[in-house]
Amino acid sequence: MEKNIHMPKLRPEMKSGVLCAWLKEEGETVSAGEPLFEIETDKVVNQIEATQSGVLKKQLVEEGDTVAVDEAVAVLEAE
């Protein structure tokens, strides 16, 4: 089953973040709790972990893109 992964809201006032690095590539297996990508907000970089295990099917945004909160950033083929 495909599941969209969304830009998380890390603080109440957060509107968007910059996806600064992918830590997994398309086609790679991802385990729940494993870092998937990094986002930058207010000069702080946070690693975002996968909430489910599966295979990273598609990256929907590029490194360096500014992404709105709740916007889909990737598609995971969940186990």
DSSP file (Angstrom, degrees, kcal/mol; ACC not computed):
  #  RESIDUE AA STRUCTURE BP1 BP2  ACC     N-H-->O    O-->H-N    N-H-->O    O-->H-N    TCO  KAPPA ALPHA  PHI   PSI    X-CA   Y-CA   Z-CA
    1    1 A M              0   0    0      0, 0.0    77,-2.5     0, 0.0     2,-0.3   0.000 360.0 360.0 360.0 131.0    0.0    0.0    0.0
    2    2 A E  E     -A   77   0A   0     75,-0.2     2,-0.4    73,-0.0    75,-0.2  -0.581 360.0-173.8 -80.5 141.0    1.4    3.4   -1.0
    3    3 A K  E     -A   76   0A   0     73,-2.5    73,-3.1    -2,-0.3     2,-0.3  -0.998  20.2-130.1-136.5 131.7    1.5    6.1    1.7
    4    4 A N  E     -A   75   0A   0     -2,-0.4     2,-0.5    71,-0.2    71,-0.2  -0.595  15.4-145.0 -77.8 140.4    2.5    9.8    1.3
    5    5 A I  E     -A   74   0A   0     69,-2.9    68,-3.5    -2,-0.3    69,-1.4  -0.931  22.3-156.3-104.3 129.8    5.1   11.2    3.7
    6    6 A H  E     -A   72   0A   0     -2,-0.5    66,-0.2    66,-0.3    63,-0.1  -0.697  25.9 -96.3-110.8 156.7    4.3   14.8    4.6
    7    7 A M        -     0   0    0     64,-2.4    63,-2.8    61,-0.4    64,-0.1  -0.577  51.0-131.3 -65.3 121.3    6.4   17.7    5.8
    8    8 A P        -     0   0    0      0, 0.0     2,-0.8     0, 0.0    63,-0.1  -0.352   4.2-124.5 -77.4 159.2    5.9   17.7    9.6
    9    9 A K        +     0   0    0      1,-0.1     6,-0.0    60,-0.1     8,-0.0  -0.903  30.2 176.6-101.5 106.0    5.0   20.7   11.7
   10   10 A L        +     0   0    0     -2,-0.8    -1,-0.1     1,-0.1     3,-0.0   0.697  67.0  23.3 -87.5 -21.0    7.7   20.8   14.4
   11   11 A R  S >  S-     0   0    0      1,-0.1     3,-1.6     3,-0.0    -1,-0.1  -0.976  82.2-112.8-141.3 153.6    6.5   24.0   16.1
   12   12 A P  T 3  S+     0   0    0      0, 0.0    -1,-0.1     0, 0.0    -2,-0.0   0.839 117.4  46.1 -56.5 -34.1    3.1   25.7   16.3
   13   13 A E  T 3  S+     0   0    0     -3,-0.0     2,-0.2     2,-0.0    -4,-0.0   0.475  83.8 120.7 -89.4  -0.7    4.3   28.7   14.2
   14   14 A M    <   +     0   0    0     -3,-1.6     3,-0.1     1,-0.2    27,-0.0  -0.460  26.9 166.4 -69.4 128.8    6.0   26.6   11.6
   15   15 A K        -     0   0    0      1,-0.4    54,-2.4    -2,-0.2     2,-0.3   0.666  65.2 -10.9-109.9 -30.6    4.6   27.2    8.0
   16   16 A S  E     -D   68   0B   0     52,-0.3    -1,-0.4    54,-0.0     2,-0.3  -0.964  55.5-154.9-160.2 170.5    7.3   25.6    5.9
   17   17 A G  E     -D   67   0B   0     50,-2.2    50,-3.4    -2,-0.3     2,-0.6  -0.970  25.5-110.9-149.5 162.1   10.8   24.1    6.0
   18   18 A V  E     -DE  66  40B   0     22,-2.2    22,-2.5    -2,-0.3     2,-1.1  -0.866  22.6-138.5 -98.2 122.5   13.7   23.5    3.6
   19   19 A L  E     + E   0  39B   0     46,-2.4    45,-3.7    -2,-0.6    46,-0.5  -0.700  31.2 173.7 -77.5 104.0   14.3   19.8    2.8
   20   20 A C  E     +     0   0B   0     18,-1.5     2,-0.3    -2,-1.1    -1,-0.2   0.713  55.5  10.3 -93.2 -20.3   18.1   20.0    2.9
   21   21 A A  E     - E   0  38B   0     17,-1.3    17,-2.8    -3,-0.1     2,-0.5  -0.943  55.3-140.8-160.3 137.0   19.1   16.4    2.5
   22   22 A W  E     - E   0  37B   0     -2,-0.3    15,-0.3    15,-0.2     3,-0.1  -0.843  12.0-170.7 -89.4 132.4   17.6   13.0    1.6
   23   23 A L  S    S+     0   0    0     13,-2.5     2,-0.3    -2,-0.5    14,-0.2   0.521  74.4  44.1-100.2 -10.1   19.1   10.2    3.8
   24   24 A K  S    S-     0   0    0     12,-1.0     2,-0.2     4,-0.0    -1,-0.1  -0.978  77.3-140.1-131.6 146.6   17.5    7.5    1.7
   25   25 A E    >   -     0   0    0     -2,-0.3     3,-2.1     1,-0.1    31,-0.3  -0.652  39.4 -77.9-102.4 161.5   17.3    7.1   -2.0
   26   26 A E  T 3  S+     0   0    0      1,-0.3    31,-0.2    -2,-0.2    -1,-0.1  -0.313 119.4  25.8 -55.6 135.9   14.4    5.9   -4.2
   27   27 A G  T 3  S+     0   0    0     29,-3.9    -1,-0.3     1,-0.3     2,-0.2   0.262  93.1 125.4  92.5 -11.3   14.2    2.1   -4.1
   28   28 A E    <   -     0   0    0     -3,-2.1    28,-2.6    28,-0.3    -1,-0.3  -0.535  64.5-113.6 -82.7 148.6   15.9    1.8   -0.7
   29   29 A T  E     -B   55   0A   0     26,-0.2     2,-0.4    -2,-0.2    26,-0.3  -0.604  31.0-161.2 -78.2 138.7   14.3   -0.1    2.2
   30   30 A V  E     -B   54   0A   0     24,-3.5    24,-2.6    -2,-0.3     2,-0.3  -0.976   4.2-151.0-124.1 134.3   13.3    2.1    5.2
   31   31 A S    >   -     0   0    0     -2,-0.4     3,-2.3    22,-0.2    19,-0.4  -0.817  35.2 -94.8-101.9 146.2   12.6    0.9    8.7
   32   32 A A  T 3  S+     0   0    0     -2,-0.3    19,-0.2     1,-0.3    21,-0.1  -0.351 114.7  23.9 -55.9 133.2   10.2    2.6   11.1
   33   33 A G  T 3  S+     0   0    0     17,-3.2    -1,-0.3     1,-0.3    18,-0.1   0.320  93.4 125.0  90.7  -7.0   12.2    5.0   13.3
   34   34 A E  S <  S-     0   0    0     -3,-2.3    16,-2.5    16,-0.1    -1,-0.3  -0.674  72.6-101.4 -86.1 138.0   15.1    5.3   10.7
   35   35 A P  E     + F   0  49B   0      0, 0.0    14,-0.3     0, 0.0    -4,-0.1  -0.355  42.4 173.7 -59.6 133.6   16.1    8.8    9.6
   36   36 A L  E     -     0   0B   0     12,-3.4   -13,-2.5     1,-0.4   -12,-1.0   0.762  58.2 -12.5-111.3 -42.9   14.6    9.5    6.1
   37   37 A F  E     -EF  22  48B   0     11,-1.4    11,-3.4   -15,-0.3    -1,-0.4  -0.968  58.6-121.9-155.3 167.6   15.4   13.2    5.4
   38   38 A E  E     -EF  21  47B   0    -17,-2.8   -18,-1.5    -2,-0.3   -17,-1.3  -0.933  21.3-167.7-117.3 140.3   16.6   16.4    7.0
   39   39 A I  E     -EF  19  46B   0      7,-2.6     7,-3.0    -2,-0.4     2,-0.5  -0.947  11.4-142.9-125.1 150.7   14.7   19.7    7.2
   40   40 A E  E     +EF  18  45B   0    -22,-2.5   -22,-2.2    -2,-0.4     2,-0.4  -0.946  21.9 169.2-114.2 129.5   16.0   23.1    8.1
   41   41 A T  E >  S- F   0  44B   0      3,-2.6     3,-2.2    -2,-0.5   -24,-0.1  -0.992  73.1 -12.6-137.1 129.8   13.8   25.6   10.1
   42   42 A D  T 3  S-     0   0    0     -2,-0.4     3,-0.1     1,-0.3    -1,-0.1   0.868 128.6 -54.8  47.1  43.7   15.2   28.8   11.6
   43   43 A K  T 3  S+     0   0    0      1,-0.2     2,-0.4     0, 0.0    -1,-0.3   0.640 114.5 116.8  67.0  17.4   18.7   27.6   11.1
   44   44 A V  E <   -F   41   0B   0     -3,-2.2    -3,-2.6     2,-0.0     2,-0.5  -0.964  55.4-146.9-113.8 132.3   18.1   24.4   13.0
   45   45 A V  E     -F   40   0B   0     -2,-0.4     2,-0.4    -5,-0.2    -5,-0.2  -0.870  16.6-172.2-102.0 128.2   18.5   21.1   11.1
   46   46 A N  E     -F   39   0B   0     -7,-3.0    -7,-2.6    -2,-0.5     2,-0.4  -0.952  19.5-134.9-120.1 137.1   16.2   18.2   12.2
   47   47 A Q  E     -F   38   0B   0     -2,-0.4     2,-0.5    -9,-0.2    -9,-0.2  -0.773  19.6-148.3 -86.6 134.2   16.2   14.6   11.0
   48   48 A I  E     -F   37   0B   0    -11,-3.4   -12,-3.4    -2,-0.4   -11,-1.4  -0.910  12.0-146.5-107.1 126.0   12.8   13.3   10.2
   49   49 A E  E     -F   35   0B   0     -2,-0.5     2,-0.2   -14,-0.3   -17,-0.1  -0.593  20.1-105.7 -93.2 151.1   12.2    9.6   10.9
   50   50 A A        -     0   0    0    -16,-2.5   -17,-3.2   -19,-0.4   -16,-0.1  -0.502  19.2-156.6 -68.9 140.0   10.0    7.2    9.0
   51   51 A T  S    S+     0   0    0    -19,-0.2     2,-0.3    -2,-0.2   -19,-0.1   0.581  77.5  31.4 -93.4 -12.8    6.8    6.3   10.8
   52   52 A Q  S    S-     0   0    0    -21,-0.1     2,-0.2   -20,-0.0   -19,-0.1  -0.952  81.8-113.9-139.6 157.7    6.4    3.0    8.9
   53   53 A S        +     0   0    0     -2,-0.3    26,-1.8   -22,-0.1     2,-0.3  -0.641  61.5  93.7 -88.1 152.2    8.7    0.4    7.3
   54   54 A G  E    S-BC  30  78A   0    -24,-2.6   -24,-3.5    24,-0.3     2,-0.4  -0.986  72.9 -53.4 163.9-155.7    8.7   -0.1    3.5
   55   55 A V  E     -BC  29  77A   0     22,-1.9    22,-3.1    -2,-0.3     2,-1.0  -0.968  44.7-120.6-119.1 131.7   10.5    1.0    0.4
   56   56 A L  E     + C   0  76A   0    -28,-2.6   -29,-3.9    -2,-0.4   -28,-0.3  -0.601  36.6 177.5 -71.8 105.3   11.0    4.6   -0.6
   57   57 A K  E     +     0   0A   0     18,-1.9     2,-0.3    -2,-1.0    -1,-0.2   0.895  58.0   2.1 -81.1 -42.8    9.1    4.6   -3.9
   58   58 A K  E     - C   0  75A   0     17,-1.6    17,-2.6   -32,-0.1     2,-0.6  -0.978  53.4-142.8-153.8 132.3    9.4    8.3   -5.0
   59   59 A Q  E     - C   0  74A   0     -2,-0.3    15,-0.3    15,-0.2   -33,-0.0  -0.867  16.5-170.4 -90.5 123.8   10.9   11.5   -3.8
   60   60 A L        +     0   0    0     13,-2.9     2,-0.3    -2,-0.6    14,-0.2   0.623  66.4  42.1 -93.9 -14.7    8.4   14.3   -4.6
   61   61 A V  S    S-     0   0    0     12,-1.0     2,-0.2     4,-0.0     3,-0.0  -0.913  78.0-123.8-130.4 158.7   10.7   17.3   -3.8
   62   62 A E    >   -     0   0    0     -2,-0.3     3,-2.0     1,-0.1   -43,-0.2  -0.618  39.3 -87.0 -97.9 157.3   14.4   18.0   -4.4
   63   63 A E  T 3  S+     0   0    0      1,-0.2   -43,-0.2    -2,-0.2    -1,-0.1  -0.430 117.7  30.6 -59.6 135.3   17.0   18.9   -1.8
   64   64 A G  T 3  S+     0   0    0    -45,-3.7    -1,-0.2     1,-0.3     2,-0.2   0.238  88.7 132.1  96.3 -12.4   17.0   22.6   -1.2
   65   65 A D    <   -     0   0    0     -3,-2.0   -46,-2.4   -46,-0.5     2,-0.5  -0.491  57.2-129.8 -74.0 141.0   13.2   23.0   -1.9
   66   66 A T  E     -D   18   0B   0    -48,-0.2     2,-0.4    -2,-0.2   -48,-0.2  -0.817  30.4-165.5 -87.4 127.9   11.1   24.9    0.5
   67   67 A V  E     -D   17   0B   0    -50,-3.4   -50,-2.2    -2,-0.5     3,-0.1  -0.957  16.1-125.4-124.2 131.3    8.1   22.8    1.4
   68   68 A A  E >   -D   16   0B   0     -2,-0.4     3,-2.0   -52,-0.2   -61,-0.4  -0.381  43.0 -88.4 -69.8 149.2    4.8   23.8    3.1
   69   69 A V  T 3  S+     0   0    0    -54,-2.4    -1,-0.1     1,-0.3     3,-0.1  -0.324 114.6  16.7 -56.0 138.8    3.8   22.0    6.3
   70   70 A D  T 3  S+     0   0    0    -63,-2.8    -1,-0.3     1,-0.3     2,-0.2   0.379  91.5 134.1  73.6  -0.5    1.6   18.9    5.4
   71   71 A E    <   -     0   0    0     -3,-2.0   -64,-2.4   -64,-0.1    -1,-0.3  -0.588  65.6-106.1 -75.2 141.0    2.7   18.9    1.8
   72   72 A A  E     +A    6   0A   0     -2,-0.2   -66,-0.3   -66,-0.2     3,-0.1  -0.479  39.6 173.8 -68.3 133.9    3.7   15.5    0.5
   73   73 A V  E     +     0   0A   0    -68,-3.5   -13,-2.9     1,-0.3   -12,-1.0   0.597  62.7   2.4-112.6 -20.8    7.5   15.0    0.1
   74   74 A A  E     -AC   5  59A   0    -69,-1.4   -69,-2.9   -15,-0.3     2,-0.4  -0.981  59.7-123.8-159.5 165.1    7.7   11.3   -0.7
   75   75 A V  E     -AC   4  58A   0    -17,-2.6   -18,-1.9    -2,-0.3   -17,-1.6  -0.984  23.8-162.7-118.8 128.8    5.8    8.1   -1.4
   76   76 A L  E     -AC   3  56A   0    -73,-3.1   -73,-2.5    -2,-0.4     2,-1.2  -0.937  17.5-141.6-112.5 130.2    6.5    5.0    0.7
   77   77 A E  E     -AC   2  55A   0    -22,-3.1   -22,-1.9    -2,-0.5   -75,-0.2  -0.793  34.7-146.8 -86.7  98.7    5.4    1.5   -0.4
   78   78 A A  E       C   0  54A   0    -77,-2.5   -24,-0.3    -2,-1.2   -22,-0.0  -0.331 360.0 360.0 -73.4 148.6    4.5    0.3    3.1
   79   79 A E              0   0    0    -26,-1.8    -1,-0.1    -2,-0.1   -25,-0.1   0.453 360.0 360.0 -77.6 360.0    4.9   -3.3    4.2
